[in-house]
Amino acid sequence: MARVLAYTSPARGHLYPLTPILDELSRRGHKVALRTLASEVEMMRARGIDAAPIEPAIEAIEHDDYEARTPLGGLKRVVRVLCRRAEHDARDLERAIDEERPDVVLVDIATWGALAIAERWGGPWAAWCPYPLPLPSRDAPPFGPGLPPARGWIGRLRDAALRPLVVSPVVRTSLPPVNEVRERVGLPPHQEIAEGFSSIPLLLYMTAEPFEYPRSDWPENVRLVGPCDWDPPAELPAGLEEVAEPIVLVTTSSEFQDDGRLVRCALEALADEGVHVVATLPSGDPASFDAPASSRVLPFVPHAPILDRAACAVTHGGMGTTQKALARGVPVCVVPFGRDQLEVARRVEVAGAGTRLPARRLTPKRLRAAVREAMRRDAGARRVAEGYRAAGGANAAANAIEELVGSRLTAATRA
C-alpha cells in the first residue's frame, strides 16, 4: 500500500472534489495525509485522513481580482496572489514531504509553488484541476472570454484570428511569473503555458463530456473523471422540509468576489415567482440582506441537501457549485462575474443544461427570464449528469493514481 500526501490551496471548492478520491484511496488501504485549510482539518480527521493545516500565511493572502476593471486586470491580480502564495506553499509542501515520506504526492493545480516542488521531488505525483482547464485545443475556442465552439470554416477562421489576441496577453501575464516560481526551486523555465499542464505526470480533470467540449486531442496525461462532487454531511436547513414550492438555490463564491448583488437581484426577481429562494454567502454577511418571506439568506451551508430539493440553481459560475447542481440533473442559470466563470457559463449554455446571463446585464427582469428558461432545460442537465457518472468519479481517479504509483515503482525496481 502507498503513502499518499495531498496538498490543497485555501479554497473549499478545491478540497471538496478531492475528498471522495481521498476516501476511496483510504478505503483501498492506502495511508493518506493531507495539508489543507485550517477550518477543514478536524472534519478531514474525522474521516480517517491524517490532516494538518497549510501554513497560515497562505490563507492570509486573499484574492482581490474583483477590484479590477478589466478581465486582463483581473488576471494580473489573480497571478499576483498565486505568486505570493507560491513563496509559502513551496516550502510548506517541501516540509510536508520531509515529514510524511510519501510514495505519491497529489497537488492542487492552483498552488504554483507546490507544483514546482512536486516536480522537483522526482517521485510519482499528480495534480487535480477543479475548474475549466485552459489547455489549447484545435477543437475548442481560445480560452478565457467564453466563446462558443466554432462551427464550420467561418468558426475556424474566427478561432485562428482571435487565438493570438486572446492567448498573447495571458502568456505575457502568466508565463514570466510561473517561471520565476520555477527558477526559485531550481527548475528550468517553461517555453509555453501548455507545458505547465503537459509536465504533470497525471492531471485529474474534474469534469466530463458533454459539459466539457469534446476534443480529439486530449493529452495522454489528462484524465476526465467527472466532478467528484462532495459536501460535508448535513441535514436540510431548518424549516426547508416544510417548503412546498420549488426551491431555487442561489450561490456566491467561496473566495470573496464582491458578487453579493447576485443575491439581491435574485431575491427581487424571484419574489413573486412561486419559488422559495435559498441563497448562500460563504464569504459575505447574510444579515446585510433583507430577505422576503419566500426566501432565506444563509452563510455557508452544504449545497447537496438543498440541491436534492431544487428545481434550479443560480450560480456565479463557480465550477464546483455549477457541476454539483448538474450532477443531480438540476438545470443552472449562470451569472459569471470573472475568473474562469465566463467559460463555465458558456459550457452550461452549449450543453443545453441551463442559461447564461452576463453580470453586466444583470437586472431582476432579465434574471427572472433566464431562470424561467433554465428550468425548461432539465433534460440537458440530466444528460450532463449521465456523462459525469460514465466518467467514473473517485473510483476512476483512484485507479489512475494507483496506475501511476505502480508504474513508477515497477520502473524503479527494474532499474
N, C-alpha and C positions, 0 to 999 in steps of 0.2 A: 504494500500500500504506500501511497505517496504522501509526502508532507506538502500541503498547498498553502501558499501565502497570497492573500488578496489585498489590494490596496485601492481605496476609492478617493475621489475628490470630495469636498464638503457639500454634497448635494444628495438629498434622499432619493431624488429621481435617478441617480446613478447607482445607489446602493440597492434599492428595492428590486430592480430587474436582475441583479446579481444574486439575490438571496435564494431563490429556488435552485439555482445552479450550485451554490454552496451547500444547500440542504441535500441535494442529490449526491454530491461528492461525499458528504459525511455519511449518507445512507449506504454508500458503497464501501465504506470502511476507511476512507482517506482521512487524514488528520488535517483539519482546516483551521488556519489562523487568519485573522482579519484586522486591518487597520482602517478605521472609518470615523464618521462624525461622533463626537463625544456623546451627543444626545441619544445615539442609537446603540451604544456599546452594551448596555445591560440587556436590551431586547435580544441582541445577537447572541449574547452569552446564554440566555435562557433557551436558545435553540440548539445549544451544544457546540457553538462555534467559539473558539478561543479569540475573543475580540479585545482590542485595545484602541484608544483614541489616536487619531492623527495629531501631529504637532499643532498646538493651539494657534500658533501664528498663521497657519494656513486658513483656518476658519475665520480669522480676523480680517482677512483680505476679501472684501465683498465686491461683487460686480457693480459697476456704475454706468454700464452702457446705455441705460435708459435716459441718461442726461445728454446723449449725443443727438445731434440734429440731422445727421445723415447716416445711411447704412454703413458707409465706409468709416465714418467716425465711430459708430458703434463697434465695428470690428476692431478698430485700433484699441478701443478701451478694453474689449474682451482679451485681446492679445496681451495687453499690458498687465491685466490681472493674472492671466495664466503664467506669464513670465515671472511675476513677483512671487506667485505661489511656488513656481518651479524651484526657486532657490531653497525653499523649505522642504518640498515633497521629495526632492532628490536625496537629500541627506536623511530624511525620515524613512524612506524605503531602504536606503543603504543600512541604517541601523536595524530595521526590521529583518532584513536578510541575515545580518550577523547574528541576531537573536534567535531566529526561527530555523535557520539552516534548511530552507525548503528544497524540495525536488522540482517544484514548478511555481512560477510567480504569475499572478493574474493582475493586470494593471488597468485602471480606468483610463480611457483614451484622452480624458481632459486633464491628466496630470503629466505635464510635459517633462518635468524633471524626473519623475518616477519612471516614465517610459524610457528615458535615456539610461537610467541606472539599470533597469531590467535588461536592456540590450547589452550594456557593457558587462553585466554579470556573467553572461555566457551560458547559463543553464537554460532549460526549456521555459519559455514564457509566452504568454498570450495577453491580448488586450480585449476589452469589450467596448462596444460603441452603442449607447442607448439613444442616439439622435441621428438624423439623416447623415449618411456618410458622404462627405464631399469628395468623392472619388470620380475622376474623369471617366467618361464612357462614350463610345460612339453612339450608344442607344439612349442616352439621357441628355437633357438640355444642360447648358452651363449652370453650375450650382450657385445658388445664392438668392437671385431675385424671384424665385418661384415661378419660372416659366413653365408652360405646359409642354409636354413632349412634342417633338417635331412630327409633322405629318407630310409625307411626300417630299419632293425635291425642294419645294419652297421652304419647308420647315428645316431641311438640312442646310440650305443656304443661310437661313436665319441663324442657326447654331454656329455655323462656320464664321459668320460675320461677327457675332456677339461674343463668342468664346474669348478671343483676346481682350476685348473690352471689359469683360466680367472677371476673367481669371488674372490678368496682369496686376490690377490693384491688390488683389488678395495675396498674390505671390510677393509683391513688394512689401506688403504689410506684415505678412506672416513668416516668410522663409528666413529672413535675417535673424529675427528673434529666436526662432526654433534652432537655428544653427549656433547662436550664442549659447543657448542652453546645452546643446550637444558638445560644444567646444569646452565648456566648463568641466565636463566629466570625462573629457579625453576621447570623444567620438568624432569621426570625420563628418564634414558638413553634407547635407542633402543638396543635390543639384535641382531637384524638383519637389514640389509639395507632395506629389503622389508617393515619393519614396518614404514619407512618414507613415504610410499605410502598408506599402509593399515590404518594408523591412521588418514588419511584425510577423513572427512565425505563424501565429494563428490569431485571426481577428474575428471575434464573435460579434456579428451584427444583429442587434435585437429588433429585427423586423422580418418581413417576408412578403413575397408577391401574393396578391395583387396590390397590396398597399405600396410597396416599393416598385419602382418601374422595372419591368422585365428587361434583363440585359443579357447579351450573348458573350460579354467579355468580362465576367466576374473573375478576378484573380483567384488562383487556387488557394491562397491563404485565408480568403474571406468565406465564412460560413454564416448563412442566414438561418437563424434558429427560432425566429418568432420573438415576440416582445418579452416573454418570460415574466408576464405581469404578476405582481405580488403586492399585497398590502399587509400591514400588521393585523393580526386577528382582532376583529372589532364587531360590536353589535351595531345595528341601525341606530343612529342618534335618537334620543328620547323623543317620543311623540310622532315620529315619522311612520311608525307602523299603523297609526290611525288615519293617515292621509289617504283619501280615496282618489284624489286627482293624480294624473300622470306627473311624475317628478322630472324636472329639468335640473341637472347638475351644472353649476357654473364654477369654473376653476380659474385660479390665477397662479403665477409662477411661484415655485418654492424658493427660488433665489430672487430677491426683490427686483422688480422691473417697472414699478410705477404703473401697473395695469389695473389698478382698482376701479378705474372708470368703466371697465367692462362690467363689473358687478353693478354699479349704479345704473348703467344703461339697461342691463338685463332686468333689474328689479322694476324699472319703469315700463319697459317694453312688454313684459310678460304678466303684468299685474292683473289684467282682465282677460287672460287667455285660457282660463280653465285649467291651469297647471300649478304645481307647487314648486317654487324655486328654492333650491338649496345651494347657496354659494359658500365656497371655502376660501379663506385668506391665510395661507400658511406664513406669509411674510408681511401681512397687514394687520389692521386693527378692526375687528368686527364691530366694536362699539361705535365706530365713526359712521356707520351706515344706518339709515332709517328704513327698516325693512317693513313692507306691507304685511298684512295678516296672512296672505297666501305665500309667504316666503320666510326664509330664515338665513342669517349670515353667521357662519361658524369659523373658528380658527382652523388649523389643520386637523382634518379627520380622515381616516382611511376611506377611499372612494368606493371600494369594492361593494360594501353592503348597500350604498346609495345607488350605484350603477345597476345593481341587481333589480332595482325597482324603477329605473329611469326609462323614459321614452326618448330622451335626447340629452346630449352633453354639449354645453357651450364652453369652449376652451380657448385659452390664449395661444394655443398651438404648440404647447409643450408635448414632446413626443410621448412621454410616459403616460400622461392622463389621456391623451388622444387615443393611443393604442389600447389603453386599459378599457376604454369605452367600446372601441371597435371589437376587441376580443370577446366581448359579451353580446355582439350584434347590435349595439346601441349606436345609432347614427349621431354625427357630430357636426356642429356649427363652429367653425374655427375663425377667430378674430386675431390674426397674428400681429404682434407688436414689434418684433425684431428678432435678432439672433437667427436661429435656423427655422423659425416658425413660419416664414413665408413658404419654405419648402414643404413643411408638414401640411399646411393648409392646401397647397396645390395637390398634394398626393391624395388627400381626402376627397377633393373635388373630382380628380381624374378617376379614382376608384369607384365613383358613384356612391360613396358612403356618407355623404353629407354635403355641406356648403361652406363657402369661403366668403368672408366679409373683411376687406382690409380695414385696419384700425382707423385710418384717416377718414373712412366713410362711415364710421360707427355712429349711428343715431338710433333712438328707440324704434322708429318706424322701420328702418332697414333691418335692424336686428330681429324684430318681430317677423318680418317676411322671410328672413334667412332661416330662422328656427322652424317656421311652418314648413318650408321647403325641405329642410333637413329631415324632418320627421317622416317625410314621404319616401326617403331613401334608405329605409331599413333593410331592403333586400341587398343593397350594395354593402351595407355594414355586415350582414351575415356572410356574404361571400368573402370579405376580408377575414372574418373570424375563422372561416374554414381554411383559408390559406395559412393563418397562424398555426392552427392545430396541425396541419400537414407538415409544417417545418420542424416539429419535434420538440421544441421548447428546451427545458432544462435537461431532459434526457439526451437530446442531440448534442447540446453543449458539453455535457459531461463526457459523452463518448469522444468528442473531438479533443478534449483536454487529455483524456486517458491515451488516446492515439498519439498525441504529441509527446507525452511523457514516455510512453512505451517505445516510440521510435528513437527518441534521443538516448534513452538508457540502453537500448539494444545497440545503437551505434557506438556508444562509449565502451560497452562490454567487448564489442568486436575489435575496437582499437587497442 
